[in-house]
Amino acid sequence: MKNLKAIALALVVVLSTATVSAQTKKVDVKASTINWNGKKVTGEHSGTVNLKDGTLLFKGTKLVGGTFTVDMTTLTATDLTGEYQTKLNGHLKSEDFFGTEKFPTAILVFKKIGMSSKDMYSVTADLTIKGITKPVSFNMAVKGDTASTKFMVDRTKYDIKYGSGSIFDNLGDKAISDEFELTVVLKF
């Protein structure tokens, strides 16, 4: 009986020291970047949008979670200037696209994370745009105090149909790609 108690006590000590508590790391929204790129038949546009807030969750050095809020009102084209930039920014913020007056934020919440190699994770997350939540998957590299990823988002899944060649016929050279690319660098 004494040996059994000693073994149980040793097991409790080993398990309690092996348990690593989760650490929440706040993302530095000023140092982090989100760049977007959208294509159309006759060219493309690119720009930025800012994070409102974000956190990454780690157990030891392993990424185990993340939650981010994007300030959609900061959406801006960087490939244009002046009147053309103002017009495109206004159109992207309108109901034709992101409807930022009614939906000022987009939210990304990590749901499943797997480690694909050292410092590389495969992430499945819920992305909410215009009040519609759909899953997205991407790879994320985490090195030091930086996490980065690049992935595609199908805008039509979020009721953003304007100029979609897969939804509307006879758009010709006015068709806009259903997918846009996000390149994200998070500093924490």
PAVOPA-425497 format. One record per atom (N, C-alpha, C): atom name; x, y, z. Coordinates in pm, whole numbers, plus 50000, padded with zeros to 5 digits. Example, Ala and Ser with C-alpha at 12.3 -4.5 7.8 and 13.67 -1.06 7.14 Angstrom:
2
N / 51319 / 49431 / 50780
CA / 51230 / 49550 / 50780
C / 51320 / 49670 / 50780
N / 51285 / 49775 / 50708
CA / 51367 / 49894 / 50714
C / 51290 / 50003 / 50787
***
This chain:
188
N / 50081 / 49882 / 50000
CA / 50000 / 50000 / 50000
C / 50086 / 50126 / 50000
N / 50195 / 50120 / 50078
CA / 50286 / 50234 / 50086
C / 50349 / 50261 / 49949
N / 50389 / 50153 / 49880
CA / 50447 / 50166 / 49746
C / 50346 / 50226 / 49648
N / 50221 / 50184 / 49659
CA / 50117 / 50235 / 49570
C / 50098 / 50385 / 49591
N / 50099 / 50431 / 49716
CA / 50087 / 50574 / 49744
C / 50207 / 50651 / 49690
N / 50326 / 50595 / 49704
CA / 50447 / 50660 / 49654
C / 50443 / 50672 / 49503
N / 50397 / 50565 / 49435
CA / 50387 / 50568 / 49289
C / 50283 / 50671 / 49247
N / 50168 / 50676 / 49315
CA / 50063 / 50773 / 49282
C / 50114 / 50915 / 49302
N / 50184 / 50940 / 49411
CA / 50239 / 51072 / 49438
C / 50340 / 51111 / 49330
N / 50426 / 51019 / 49293
CA / 50525 / 51045 / 49189
C / 50456 / 51076 / 49056
N / 50350 / 51003 / 49024
CA / 50276 / 51025 / 48900
C / 50211 / 51164 / 48900
N / 50154 / 51206 / 49012
CA / 50093 / 51339 / 49023
C / 50200 / 51447 / 49002
N / 50316 / 51431 / 49062
CA / 50425 / 51528 / 49047
C / 50469 / 51535 / 48901
N / 50487 / 51421 / 48837
CA / 50530 / 51418 / 48696
C / 50425 / 51484 / 48607
N / 50299 / 51448 / 48624
CA / 50193 / 51505 / 48541
C / 50177 / 51654 / 48563
N / 50188 / 51700 / 48686
CA / 50169 / 51844 / 48712
C / 50286 / 51925 / 48656
N / 50405 / 51870 / 48654
CA / 50517 / 51944 / 48597
C / 50518 / 51934 / 48445
N / 50453 / 51830 / 48391
CA / 50448 / 51814 / 48246
C / 50340 / 51902 / 48184
N / 50244 / 51947 / 48262
CA / 50137 / 52030 / 48211
C / 50191 / 52170 / 48185
N / 50169 / 52219 / 48063
CA / 50213 / 52353 / 48027
C / 50088 / 52439 / 48014
N / 50086 / 52548 / 48086
CA / 49968 / 52635 / 48079
C / 49973 / 52718 / 47951
N / 49855 / 52751 / 47902
CA / 49844 / 52829 / 47780
C / 49883 / 52975 / 47806
N / 49946 / 53035 / 47709
CA / 49985 / 53176 / 47717
C / 49916 / 53251 / 47604
N / 49851 / 53360 / 47637
CA / 49788 / 53445 / 47537
C / 49884 / 53557 / 47503
N / 49912 / 53572 / 47375
CA / 50001 / 53680 / 47330
C / 49919 / 53776 / 47245
N / 49917 / 53901 / 47290
CA / 49842 / 54006 / 47220
C / 49920 / 54048 / 47095
N / 49847 / 54060 / 46985
CA / 49908 / 54102 / 46859
C / 49925 / 54253 / 46861
N / 50042 / 54299 / 46818
CA / 50070 / 54443 / 46805
C / 50005 / 54490 / 46675
N / 49889 / 54554 / 46686
CA / 49812 / 54590 / 46566
C / 49882 / 54698 / 46483
N / 49963 / 54780 / 46544
CA / 50036 / 54885 / 46470
C / 50150 / 54827 / 46387
N / 50214 / 54721 / 46437
CA / 50328 / 54660 / 46368
C / 50286 / 54549 / 46272
N / 50162 / 54502 / 46283
CA / 50112 / 54392 / 46199
C / 50051 / 54447 / 46070
N / 50049 / 54365 / 45965
CA / 49995 / 54410 / 45836
C / 49903 / 54306 / 45775
N / 49801 / 54355 / 45707
CA / 49715 / 54272 / 45623
C / 49710 / 54340 / 45487
N / 49764 / 54273 / 45386
CA / 49759 / 54322 / 45249
C / 49663 / 54236 / 45170
N / 49586 / 54299 / 45081
CA / 49492 / 54225 / 44998
C / 49523 / 54250 / 44851
N / 49482 / 54154 / 44769
CA / 49499 / 54166 / 44624
C / 49377 / 54103 / 44558
N / 49309 / 54181 / 44476
CA / 49194 / 54132 / 44402
C / 49217 / 54147 / 44253
N / 49176 / 54047 / 44177
CA / 49201 / 54048 / 44032
C / 49072 / 54057 / 43954
N / 49084 / 54116 / 43838
CA / 48974 / 54123 / 43743
C / 49031 / 54092 / 43606
N / 48944 / 54079 / 43507
CA / 48989 / 54042 / 43373
C / 49093 / 54141 / 43321
N / 49073 / 54269 / 43346
CA / 49160 / 54373 / 43289
C / 49273 / 54417 / 43381
N / 49293 / 54350 / 43493
CA / 49402 / 54389 / 43583
C / 49378 / 54344 / 43725
N / 49425 / 54425 / 43818
CA / 49411 / 54392 / 43960
C / 49424 / 54517 / 44043
N / 49380 / 54505 / 44167
CA / 49397 / 54612 / 44265
C / 49453 / 54551 / 44393
N / 49528 / 54632 / 44467
CA / 49584 / 54585 / 44593
C / 49571 / 54695 / 44697
N / 49580 / 54652 / 44822
CA / 49568 / 54750 / 44928
C / 49590 / 54689 / 45064
N / 49540 / 54759 / 45165
CA / 49558 / 54717 / 45303
C / 49426 / 54728 / 45379
N / 49422 / 54661 / 45493
CA / 49316 / 54675 / 45591
C / 49382 / 54651 / 45726
N / 49335 / 54719 / 45831
CA / 49402 / 54712 / 45961
C / 49334 / 54616 / 46058
N / 49415 / 54558 / 46142
CA / 49363 / 54480 / 46255
C / 49311 / 54576 / 46361
N / 49199 / 54541 / 46421
CA / 49146 / 54617 / 46535
C / 49206 / 54559 / 46663
N / 49209 / 54424 / 46671
CA / 49274 / 54355 / 46782
C / 49298 / 54209 / 46743
N / 49380 / 54144 / 46822
CA / 49408 / 54004 / 46794
C / 49493 / 53941 / 46902
N / 49474 / 53810 / 46920
CA / 49555 / 53735 / 47014
C / 49591 / 53600 / 46953
N / 49706 / 53551 / 46991
CA / 49750 / 53416 / 46958
C / 49765 / 53341 / 47089
N / 49728 / 53215 / 47090
CA / 49735 / 53133 / 47210
C / 49840 / 53025 / 47188
N / 49932 / 53013 / 47283
CA / 50041 / 52915 / 47276
C / 50040 / 52827 / 47399
N / 50081 / 52703 / 47381
CA / 50116 / 52614 / 47493
C / 50264 / 52587 / 47473
N / 50345 / 52646 / 47559
CA / 50489 / 52642 / 47538
C / 50519 / 52723 / 47413
N / 50582 / 52659 / 47314
CA / 50610 / 52729 / 47188
C / 50514 / 52686 / 47078
N / 50416 / 52603 / 47112
CA / 50323 / 52550 / 47012
C / 50198 / 52637 / 47000
N / 50165 / 52679 / 46879
CA / 50045 / 52756 / 46851
C / 49922 / 52667 / 46871
N / 49826 / 52713 / 46953
CA / 49706 / 52634 / 46979
C / 49576 / 52712 / 46958
N / 49584 / 52842 / 46928
CA / 49462 / 52919 / 46906
C / 49490 / 53060 / 46859
N / 49384 / 53126 / 46816
CA / 49396 / 53265 / 46773
C / 49259 / 53324 / 46746
N / 49245 / 53453 / 46775
CA / 49122 / 53528 / 46748
C / 49161 / 53669 / 46703
N / 49096 / 53715 / 46595
CA / 49134 / 53843 / 46536
C / 49010 / 53919 / 46491
N / 49013 / 54051 / 46510
CA / 48908 / 54138 / 46460
C / 48973 / 54237 / 46363
N / 48918 / 54244 / 46242
CA / 48970 / 54332 / 46138
C / 48877 / 54453 / 46128
N / 48936 / 54572 / 46124
CA / 48860 / 54696 / 46110
C / 48836 / 54722 / 45961
N / 48720 / 54678 / 45912
CA / 48690 / 54688 / 45769
C / 48675 / 54832 / 45720
N / 48653 / 54926 / 45813
CA / 48641 / 55067 / 45773
C / 48775 / 55125 / 45728
N / 48885 / 55054 / 45755
CA / 49019 / 55101 / 45715
C / 49060 / 55046 / 45579
N / 48972 / 54970 / 45515
CA / 49001 / 54911 / 45384
C / 49038 / 55020 / 45284
N / 49155 / 55007 / 45223
CA / 49199 / 55108 / 45127
C / 49284 / 55045 / 45017
N / 49270 / 55100 / 44898
CA / 49353 / 55059 / 44784
C / 49484 / 55135 / 44792
N / 49594 / 55066 / 44766
CA / 49725 / 55133 / 44769
C / 49786 / 55143 / 44630
N / 49719 / 55085 / 44530
CA / 49771 / 55091 / 44394
C / 49720 / 55211 / 44316
N / 49631 / 55289 / 44377
CA / 49575 / 55408 / 44314
C / 49594 / 55528 / 44406
N / 49579 / 55647 / 44350
CA / 49583 / 55769 / 44429
C / 49471 / 55862 / 44384
N / 49449 / 55964 / 44462
CA / 49355 / 56069 / 44424
C / 49212 / 56021 / 44405
N / 49148 / 56076 / 44303
CA / 49007 / 56049 / 44276
C / 48978 / 55902 / 44253
N / 49066 / 55832 / 44180
CA / 49043 / 55690 / 44151
C / 49051 / 55604 / 44277
N / 49143 / 55638 / 44365
CA / 49153 / 55567 / 44493
C / 49027 / 55591 / 44577
N / 48984 / 55715 / 44584
CA / 48864 / 55750 / 44661
C / 48742 / 55675 / 44608
N / 48727 / 55669 / 44476
CA / 48613 / 55598 / 44416
C / 48619 / 55448 / 44447
N / 48736 / 55385 / 44430
CA / 48748 / 55242 / 44457
C / 48725 / 55214 / 44605
N / 48785 / 55293 / 44694
CA / 48764 / 55273 / 44838
C / 48616 / 55282 / 44873
N / 48548 / 55381 / 44818
CA / 48405 / 55396 / 44844
C / 48325 / 55277 / 44794
N / 48361 / 55227 / 44675
CA / 48288 / 55113 / 44619
C / 48314 / 54987 / 44702
N / 48438 / 54963 / 44744
CA / 48469 / 54846 / 44826
C / 48397 / 54849 / 44960
N / 48375 / 54968 / 45014
CA / 48307 / 54981 / 45143
C / 48155 / 54981 / 45129
N / 48105 / 54991 / 45005
CA / 47960 / 54996 / 44981
C / 47897 / 54857 / 44994
N / 47764 / 54853 / 44985
CA / 47690 / 54727 / 44991
C / 47726 / 54633 / 44877
N / 47778 / 54685 / 44765
CA / 47821 / 54598 / 44655
C / 47931 / 54501 / 44699
N / 48012 / 54547 / 44794
CA / 48123 / 54465 / 44842
C / 48109 / 54436 / 44992
N / 48180 / 54508 / 45077
CA / 48191 / 54473 / 45219
C / 48090 / 54540 / 45311
N / 48014 / 54638 / 45264
CA / 47910 / 54701 / 45344
C / 47959 / 54744 / 45482
N / 48067 / 54821 / 45485
CA / 48134 / 54851 / 45612
C / 48053 / 54937 / 45708
N / 47954 / 55009 / 45657
CA / 47870 / 55088 / 45748
C / 47789 / 54994 / 45838
N / 47735 / 54889 / 45778
CA / 47656 / 54791 / 45854
C / 47744 / 54684 / 45920
N / 47856 / 54652 / 45855
CA / 47947 / 54546 / 45903
C / 48089 / 54603 / 45915
N / 48116 / 54681 / 46021
CA / 48246 / 54748 / 46032
C / 48364 / 54657 / 46066
N / 48336 / 54531 / 46105
CA / 48445 / 54441 / 46138
C / 48427 / 54306 / 46070
N / 48537 / 54237 / 46053
CA / 48540 / 54096 / 46012
C / 48614 / 54023 / 46124
N / 48580 / 53897 / 46145
CA / 48639 / 53822 / 46256
C / 48693 / 53689 / 46206
N / 48811 / 53652 / 46255
CA / 48873 / 53524 / 46225
C / 48903 / 53454 / 46357
N / 48853 / 53330 / 46370
CA / 48875 / 53252 / 46492
C / 48931 / 53116 / 46453
N / 49050 / 53083 / 46504
CA / 49111 / 52953 / 46477
C / 49026 / 52844 / 46543
N / 48997 / 52737 / 46468
CA / 48917 / 52626 / 46519
C / 48998 / 52498 / 46532
N / 49089 / 52474 / 46439
CA / 49169 / 52352 / 46440
C / 49310 / 52387 / 46392
N / 49410 / 52340 / 46466
CA / 49548 / 52369 / 46432
C / 49628 / 52241 / 46438
N / 49699 / 52213 / 46332
CA / 49790 / 52099 / 46327
C / 49929 / 52147 / 46292
N / 50029 / 52077 / 46338
CA / 50166 / 52114 / 46306
C / 50208 / 52036 / 46183
N / 50243 / 52107 / 46075
CA / 50283 / 52038 / 45952
C / 50434 / 52019 / 45943
N / 50510 / 52108 / 46004
CA / 50655 / 52093 / 46015
C / 50702 / 52195 / 46120
N / 50832 / 52197 / 46147
CA / 50884 / 52290 / 46247
C / 50846 / 52433 / 46208
N / 50784 / 52503 / 46299
CA / 50742 / 52642 / 46281
C / 50630 / 52661 / 46178
N / 50569 / 52552 / 46128
CA / 50462 / 52564 / 46029
C / 50338 / 52490 / 46077
N / 50226 / 52559 / 46071
CA / 50100 / 52503 / 46118
C / 49997 / 52505 / 46006
N / 49909 / 52404 / 46007
CA / 49793 / 52404 / 45918
C / 49675 / 52447 / 46005
N / 49607 / 52552 / 45961
CA / 49502 / 52614 / 46041
C / 49369 / 52607 / 45966
N / 49265 / 52568 / 46037
CA / 49128 / 52583 / 45989
C / 49062 / 52682 / 46083
N / 48999 / 52783 / 46025
CA / 48941 / 52890 / 46105
C / 48803 / 52925 / 46053
N / 48726 / 52991 / 46137
CA / 48598 / 53048 / 46095
C / 48623 / 53195 / 46064
N / 48587 / 53235 / 45941
CA / 48599 / 53374 / 45897
C / 48458 / 53431 / 45882
N / 48433 / 53542 / 45951
CA / 48303 / 53608 / 45943
C / 48320 / 53741 / 45871
N / 48252 / 53753 / 45758
CA / 48248 / 53876 / 45679
C / 48101 / 53905 / 45650
N / 48058 / 54029 / 45670
CA / 47919 / 54069 / 45646
C / 47821 / 53981 / 45725
N / 47862 / 53940 / 45845
CA / 47775 / 53860 / 45930
C / 47762 / 53715 / 45888
N / 47836 / 53672 / 45789
CA / 47832 / 53534 / 45738
C / 47962 / 53465 / 45777
N / 47951 / 53349 / 45842
CA / 48068 / 53274 / 45888
C / 48088 / 53149 / 45803
N / 48208 / 53136 / 45748
CA / 48245 / 53020 / 45667
C / 48387 / 52977 / 45707
N / 48417 / 52847 / 45690
CA / 48553 / 52802 / 45722
C / 48654 / 52840 / 45614
N / 48775 / 52868 / 45656
CA / 48889 / 52889 / 45567
C / 49005 / 52807 / 45620
N / 49094 / 52765 / 45532
CA / 49212 / 52688 / 45572
C / 49336 / 52752 / 45511
N / 49445 / 52749 / 45589
CA / 49570 / 52807 / 45541
C / 49685 / 52753 / 45625
N / 49806 / 52774 / 45575
CA / 49927 / 52741 / 45649
C / 49979 / 52869 / 45713
N / 50031 / 52857 / 45835
CA / 50084 / 52973 / 45906
C / 50221 / 52940 / 45961
N / 50317 / 53026 / 45929
CA / 50452 / 53012 / 45982
C / 50463 / 53096 / 46109
N / 50524 / 53040 / 46213
CA / 50545 / 53113 / 46338
C / 50693 / 53101 / 46373
N / 50761 / 53218 / 46374
CA / 50904 / 53222 / 46409
C / 50928 / 53341 / 46499
N / 50983 / 53315 / 46615
CA / 51009 / 53424 / 46710
C / 50880 / 53493 / 46749
N / 50875 / 53624 / 46726
CA / 50756 / 53703 / 46761
C / 50674 / 53741 / 46639
N / 50682 / 53656 / 46533
CA / 50612 / 53684 / 46408
C / 50538 / 53561 / 46358
N / 50415 / 53582 / 46315
CA / 50336 / 53478 / 46249
C / 50295 / 53533 / 46113
N / 50303 / 53449 / 46009
CA / 50268 / 53498 / 45875
C / 50195 / 53391 / 45795
N / 50111 / 53439 / 45705
CA / 50034 / 53350 / 45620
C / 49991 / 53422 / 45493
N / 49952 / 53344 / 45394
CA / 49895 / 53395 / 45271
C / 49786 / 53296 / 45233
N / 49665 / 53347 / 45207
CA / 49557 / 53257 / 45168
C / 49451 / 53329 / 45085
N / 49368 / 53250 / 45019
CA / 49263 / 53301 / 44932
C / 49129 / 53295 / 45004
N / 49044 / 53394 / 44975
CA / 48908 / 53399 / 45029
C / 48813 / 53412 / 44911
N / 48712 / 53325 / 44908
CA / 48609 / 53332 / 44805
C / 48501 / 53428 / 44853
N / 48496 / 53546 / 44796
CA / 48405 / 53652 / 44840
C / 48259 / 53617 / 44820
N / 48229 / 53532 / 44722
CA / 48088 / 53498 / 44695
C / 48026 / 53419 / 44810
N / 48108 / 53353 / 44890
CA / 48056 / 53280 / 45007
C / 48005 / 53376 / 45115
N / 48041 / 53502 / 45103
CA / 48003 / 53604 / 45200
C / 47905 / 53705 / 45138
N / 47833 / 53661 / 45036
CA / 47732 / 53742 / 44968
C / 47792 / 53867 / 44904
N / 47914 / 53855 / 44854
CA / 47977 / 53964 / 44780
C / 47983 / 53917 / 44635
N / 47879 / 53951 / 44560
CA / 47860 / 53896 / 44426
C / 47892 / 53994 / 44314
N / 47913 / 54119 / 44345
CA / 47932 / 54222 / 44243
C / 48039 / 54181 / 44142
N / 48004 / 54182 / 44016
CA / 48099 / 54154 / 43908
C / 48150 / 54012 / 43901
N / 48082 / 53918 / 43967
CA / 48128 / 53779 / 43968
C / 48089 / 53709 / 43838
N / 48187 / 53663 / 43764
CA / 48162 / 53589 / 43641
C / 48099 / 53454 / 43665
N / 48111 / 53400 / 43785
CA / 48049 / 53271 / 43815
C / 47901 / 53285 / 43851
N / 47858 / 53408 / 43875
CA / 47718 / 53433 / 43911
C / 47643 / 53505 / 43799
N / 47708 / 53602 / 43735
CA / 47643 / 53681 / 43632
C / 47701 / 53649 / 43494
N / 47614 / 53644 / 43394
CA / 47656 / 53620 / 43256
C / 47687 / 53753 / 43187
N / 47759 / 53744 / 43079
CA / 47785 / 53858 / 42989
C / 47857 / 53975 / 43053
N / 47945 / 53950 / 43148
CA / 48022 / 54059 / 43209
C / 48143 / 54097 / 43125
N / 48186 / 54006 / 43038
CA / 48301 / 54033 / 42953
C / 48422 / 54074 / 43034
N / 48484 / 54188 / 42994
CA / 48605 / 54233 / 43062
C / 48575 / 54307 / 43193
N / 48449 / 54309 / 43236
CA / 48412 / 54370 / 43365
C / 48410 / 54267 / 43478
N / 48435 / 54139 / 43446
CA / 48430 / 54033 / 43548
C / 48544 / 54050 / 43648
N / 48508 / 54025 / 43774
CA / 48603 / 54032 / 43885
C / 48617 / 53892 / 43943
N / 48738 / 53850 / 43973
CA / 48763 / 53717 / 44031
C / 48684 / 53701 / 44161
N / 48632 / 53581 / 44181
CA / 48560 / 53551 / 44305
C / 48653 / 53549 / 44425
N / 48779 / 53515 / 44405
CA / 48873 / 53504 / 44515
C / 48963 / 53626 / 44524
N / 48994 / 53666 / 44646
CA / 49097 / 53766 / 44669
C / 49200 / 53705 / 44765
N / 49322 / 53758 / 44757
CA / 49432 / 53703 / 44836
C / 49462 / 53794 / 44954
N / 49485 / 53732 / 45069
CA / 49529 / 53805 / 45188
C / 49670 / 53760 / 45225
N / 49758 / 53856 / 45249
CA / 49892 / 53830 / 45299
C / 49901 / 53898 / 45435
N / 49922 / 53816 / 45539
CA / 49913 / 53864 / 45677
C / 50045 / 53842 / 45749
N / 50093 / 53947 / 45815
CA / 50212 / 53937 / 45903
C / 50171 / 53993 / 46039
N / 50177 / 53905 / 46139
CA / 50136 / 53941 / 46275
C / 50260 / 53951 / 46363
N / 50273 / 54061 / 46433
CA / 50380 / 54080 / 46532
C / 50318 / 54073 / 46670
N / 50385 / 54003 / 46762
CA / 50330 / 53990 / 46897
C / 50442 / 53994 / 47000
***
